[in-house]
Amino acid sequence: MAFYRGHYRTYMSEIVPPEVRPKPAVPAKPPHVGQPPSSQGSGVGGQGSGGGSALLGYIGIDTIIEQMRKKTMKTGFDFNIMIVGPGGLGKSTLVNTLFKSQVSRKSTGWSRDEKIPKTVEIRSVSHVIEEGGVKMKLTVIDTPGFGDQINNENCWEPISKYINEQYEKFLKEEVNIARKKRIPDTRVHCCLYFISPTGHSLRQLDIEFMKHLSRVVNIIPVIAKADTLTPEEKIEFKQRVRKELEMCGVEFYPQKEFDEDMEDKSDNDKIREAMPFAVVGSDKEYQVNGKRVLGRKTPWGVVEVENPNHCEFAQLRDFLIRSHLQDLKEVTHNIHYETYRAKRLNDNGGLHPIPTSAANDTQESNL
């Protein structure tokens, strides 16, 4: 009897037409959300990437981008940039020009009452910049005294020590039992290294600095005060600098091994071919053809900072801020910091006890 009941159910299911069966409810699409980019996929009722079945309805996966944007706008983010190079190359002026505000120390040179530092000093200043509702805490780390001494042997060591101290500070916050919800990020995300516009070749100091520091931080070399070079001299000098760095095994950002796909490789190859950027910085405005422009006034005219025919400042700004800022932060965290973290924990079998001074600093930061 049970056999006949089962056979009867099977038979009825075969003769009932599919359209009579109740269809699953389709969720309504929110009116404020745009059309999904594709109707094929592996959502509810779909058959994965290899199937040809359309989604039954809108799910809302694409709203995660808007959620991330809102969260980032609320919390803001940190960006820490270090500027290194001999005095008189306009380092502070260039950074002020990049971010269109006085974010670095005044570039008026050394006054009579102020002596040139006997050793390399580390000075940092932070500002909160807001644009379009997005807040960024920008920290500029300056290194006065670098390359200005008679004997510049190992003058990069205080800079290397500072960079590693920031990794150590972040690591100790990470391994704390009761760590903060959002660890303050003081790690150096980018180091702008300023090359003197000699037109000849790099100094040994330039090569040694970039060789030692490129292992722990993103190095971006720039040729400062490029308006002192003719167009022919600039092209030849850039080629010579790239060749010397390649011969000495110096890798600058963006490194080839960090290219994630062919699109990244194509974009980054163009950037690598244009580097080092020959730039001019200025925080003064002049009237040129009825427009106010940032520039440097000379007896024969005005060198316009943001004019690509005059210098490569616009390329540097777009590369540093508009296209690769987030990648600089990710490479710092995933490559340089992870390398330091792994070495630190493997060499010592864990973290050393926090010194008293460091413990006090941590306690104060927690308060």
C-alpha positions in Angstrom: 0.0 0.0 0.0 2.9 2.4 0.9 4.4 1.5 -2.5 1.2 2.7 -4.3 1.1 5.9 -2.3 4.7 6.7 -3.2 4.1 5.8 -6.8 1.0 8.0 -6.9 2.9 11.0 -5.6 5.6 10.6 -8.1 3.0 10.2 -10.9 1.2 13.4 -9.8 4.4 15.4 -9.6 5.1 14.5 -13.2 1.8 15.5 -14.6 1.4 18.8 -12.8 2.7 21.6 -15.1 5.6 23.7 -13.6 3.7 27.0 -13.9 1.1 25.8 -11.4 3.8 25.5 -8.7 4.2 28.5 -6.4 7.2 30.7 -7.3 9.6 31.8 -4.5 9.2 35.4 -3.4 11.5 37.9 -5.2 12.9 40.6 -2.9 12.1 44.1 -4.0 14.9 46.3 -5.3 15.5 49.5 -3.3 14.5 52.4 -5.5 17.7 54.4 -4.6 20.1 51.7 -5.8 21.2 51.6 -9.4 20.9 48.6 -11.8 23.3 45.8 -11.0 26.1 45.7 -13.6 25.3 42.1 -14.6 22.2 39.9 -14.4 24.4 36.7 -14.5 26.1 35.5 -11.4 26.2 33.1 -8.5 23.5 34.7 -6.2 20.3 33.2 -5.0 18.9 30.9 -7.6 22.0 31.3 -9.8 24.3 28.6 -11.0 27.7 30.1 -10.2 30.2 31.4 -12.7 29.8 28.5 -15.1 26.0 28.6 -15.3 23.7 30.6 -17.5 20.9 31.2 -15.0 20.0 34.8 -14.1 19.6 36.0 -10.5 16.1 35.9 -9.2 16.3 39.4 -7.9 18.4 42.2 -6.5 20.4 41.2 -3.4 22.3 44.4 -2.6 25.9 43.2 -2.5 27.1 46.3 -4.4 26.1 48.5 -1.5 29.2 47.4 0.5 31.2 50.0 -1.4 28.9 52.7 -0.1 29.1 51.3 3.4 32.9 51.4 3.3 32.8 54.9 2.0 30.6 56.1 4.8 32.7 54.4 7.4 35.9 55.8 6.1 34.4 59.3 6.0 33.4 59.0 9.6 36.7 57.7 10.9 39.1 59.4 8.5 42.5 57.9 7.8 46.2 58.6 8.4 49.0 59.3 6.0 52.6 59.8 7.1 55.1 61.2 4.6 58.8 61.7 5.2 61.0 64.2 3.3 64.7 63.6 3.1 67.5 65.5 1.3 70.1 68.2 1.7 69.1 71.6 2.8 68.1 74.3 0.3 66.2 72.0 -2.2 62.7 73.2 -1.3 61.5 70.1 0.5 59.0 71.8 2.8 57.8 74.1 0.0 57.1 71.1 -2.2 55.1 69.3 0.5 53.1 72.5 1.2 52.4 72.8 -2.6 51.3 69.1 -2.8 48.6 69.5 -0.1 47.9 73.2 -0.8 48.4 74.2 2.8 51.1 75.0 5.3 51.6 71.5 6.5 55.4 71.6 6.8 57.8 73.9 8.5 58.5 77.3 6.9 61.0 77.1 4.1 62.7 80.4 4.8 66.2 78.8 5.3 68.3 79.0 8.4 68.2 82.2 10.3 71.2 83.8 11.9 70.1 82.7 15.3 69.4 79.1 14.2 72.3 76.9 13.8 72.5 74.0 11.3 71.9 70.7 13.3 75.2 68.9 14.0 73.4 65.6 13.4 70.3 64.5 11.6 67.2 65.5 13.5 63.7 64.1 13.2 60.9 66.7 13.3 57.2 65.8 12.7 54.1 67.9 12.5 50.5 66.7 12.0 47.5 68.4 10.4 44.0 67.4 9.7 43.0 68.1 6.1 39.4 67.8 5.0 38.2 67.7 1.4 34.8 66.6 0.1 33.8 65.4 3.6 36.9 63.1 3.8 39.3 63.7 6.7 43.0 62.9 6.5 45.4 63.2 9.4 48.6 64.1 7.5 51.9 63.9 9.3 55.0 65.3 7.7 58.3 64.0 9.0 61.2 66.3 8.2 64.9 65.4 8.6 66.9 68.7 8.9 70.7 68.2 8.9 70.7 65.3 6.5 73.6 65.6 4.0 74.7 69.0 5.3 77.7 67.9 7.3 81.3 67.6 6.3 81.2 63.9 7.2 77.9 62.3 6.2 78.9 58.7 7.0 76.0 56.6 8.1 73.8 59.8 8.4 70.8 57.6 7.4 70.9 55.6 10.6 68.8 58.0 12.7 66.2 57.9 9.9 66.2 54.1 9.7 66.0 54.0 13.5 63.0 56.3 13.5 61.1 54.2 10.9 61.8 51.0 12.8 60.6 52.6 16.0 57.3 53.3 14.5 57.0 49.6 13.4 57.9 48.6 16.9 55.3 50.9 18.4 52.6 49.5 16.2 53.7 45.9 16.9 53.5 46.4 20.7 50.0 47.9 20.4 49.0 44.9 18.3 50.2 42.3 20.8 48.6 43.9 23.8 46.0 41.8 25.5 43.6 44.7 25.7 44.5 46.5 22.5 42.8 49.6 21.2 40.0 49.3 18.7 41.9 51.5 16.3 45.6 51.5 16.7 47.2 54.9 16.0 49.3 54.5 12.8 52.6 56.5 13.0 54.3 54.3 10.4 56.0 56.1 7.5 54.0 55.3 4.4 56.2 57.2 2.0 59.6 58.8 1.8 60.2 61.5 -0.7 64.0 61.6 -1.4 65.2 64.8 -3.0 68.0 64.7 -5.5 70.1 67.8 -6.2 69.7 69.0 -9.8 73.4 68.6 -10.7 72.7 67.2 -14.1 75.7 64.9 -13.7 75.2 61.8 -11.5 74.0 60.7 -8.1 76.1 61.3 -5.0 77.4 58.2 -3.2 75.2 59.4 -0.2 72.1 59.3 -2.4 72.8 55.7 -3.5 73.7 54.5 0.0 70.6 56.1 1.6 68.2 54.6 -1.0 69.9 51.2 -0.9 69.6 50.9 2.9 66.1 52.5 3.3 64.3 51.0 0.4 64.2 47.7 2.4 62.1 49.3 5.1 60.0 52.1 3.5 58.6 53.2 0.2 61.2 55.4 -1.5 60.1 57.9 -4.2 63.0 59.8 -5.7 62.4 63.3 -7.1 64.7 65.8 -8.7 64.3 69.1 -6.9 64.3 72.6 -8.4 64.0 71.1 -11.9 63.7 74.6 -13.4 67.5 74.9 -13.1 67.8 72.3 -15.9 67.2 72.7 -19.6 64.7 70.1 -21.1 67.6 68.2 -22.7 69.6 68.2 -19.4 66.5 67.0 -17.5 65.8 64.0 -19.8 69.5 63.0 -19.8 69.8 63.3 -16.0 66.6 61.3 -15.4 67.9 58.5 -17.6 71.3 58.5 -15.8 69.7 58.4 -12.4 67.5 55.4 -13.4 70.5 53.6 -14.8 72.7 54.2 -11.7 69.9 53.0 -9.3 69.4 49.9 -11.4 73.2 49.1 -11.5 73.4 49.5 -7.7 70.4 47.3 -7.1 68.3 50.1 -5.6 64.5 49.5 -5.9 62.1 52.5 -5.5 58.3 52.5 -5.3 56.4 51.1 -7.1 58.5 47.9 -7.1 57.9 45.4 -9.9 57.3 42.4 -7.6 54.4 44.2 -6.0 52.4 44.5 -9.2 49.2 42.5 -8.7 48.0 42.0 -12.2 48.7 43.1 -15.8 46.7 46.3 -15.5 48.8 47.3 -12.4 52.0 46.4 -14.3 51.0 48.4 -17.3 50.2 51.5 -15.2 53.2 51.2 -13.0 55.6 50.6 -15.9 54.6 54.0 -17.3 55.3 55.6 -13.8 58.7 53.8 -13.5 59.7 55.1 -16.9 58.9 58.7 -15.9 60.7 58.6 -12.6 62.4 60.3 -10.9 59.9 63.1 -11.3 61.6 66.5 -12.0 59.5 68.9 -9.9 59.3 72.5 -8.9 57.5 73.6 -5.7 56.1 77.0 -4.9 53.4 78.4 -2.5 53.2 81.8 -4.3 50.6 82.8 -6.8 51.1 84.9 -9.9 48.9 86.2 -12.7 49.5 84.5 -16.0 47.2 85.0 -19.0 44.4 86.2 -16.7 44.7 83.2 -14.4 46.1 82.8 -10.9 48.8 80.1 -10.9 51.3 78.7 -8.5 54.8 79.4 -9.7 58.3 80.7 -9.4 59.0 84.0 -11.0 62.2 84.4 -13.0 63.6 87.3 -15.1 62.3 85.6 -18.2 58.9 84.5 -17.0 56.9 82.4 -14.5 57.6 78.7 -14.1 54.1 77.3 -13.5 54.2 74.5 -11.0 51.1 72.7 -12.2 51.8 73.1 -15.9 53.1 69.7 -17.3 55.1 71.6 -20.0 57.1 73.3 -17.3 57.7 70.5 -14.8 56.4 67.1 -13.6 54.8 68.3 -10.3 51.3 67.4 -11.5 52.4 63.9 -12.3 53.9 63.4 -8.9 50.8 64.8 -7.2 48.4 62.5 -9.2 50.7 59.5 -8.5 51.2 60.2 -4.8 47.7 61.3 -3.8 45.1 60.5 -6.5 46.1 57.0 -7.7 48.6 55.3 -5.3 48.0 56.7 -1.8 46.0 53.7 -0.6 48.5 51.4 -2.2 51.4 53.1 -0.4 49.6 52.4 2.9 48.9 48.8 1.9 52.5 48.0 0.9 53.7 49.6 4.1 51.4 47.3 6.2 51.6 44.1 4.1 55.2 44.2 3.0 57.5 46.4 5.1 55.7 46.1 8.4 55.1 42.4 8.0 58.8 41.9 7.2 59.8 43.8 10.4 57.2 41.9 12.5 58.2 38.4 11.3 61.9 39.2 11.9 61.2 40.7 15.2 59.3 37.8 16.5 61.5 35.1 15.0 64.8 36.5 16.2 63.7 37.1 19.7 61.1 34.4 20.2 58.5 37.0 21.1 58.6 40.6 22.4 61.0 41.9 25.0 59.5 43.4 28.1 58.4 47.0 27.4 60.9 49.5 29.0 59.7 51.8 31.7 59.7 54.9 29.5 57.9 53.1 26.7 55.4 51.7 29.2 54.7 55.2 30.5 54.2 56.4 26.9 51.8 53.6 26.3 49.9 54.3 29.5 49.6 58.0 28.6 48.4 57.1 25.1 45.8 54.8 26.6 44.6 57.5 28.9 
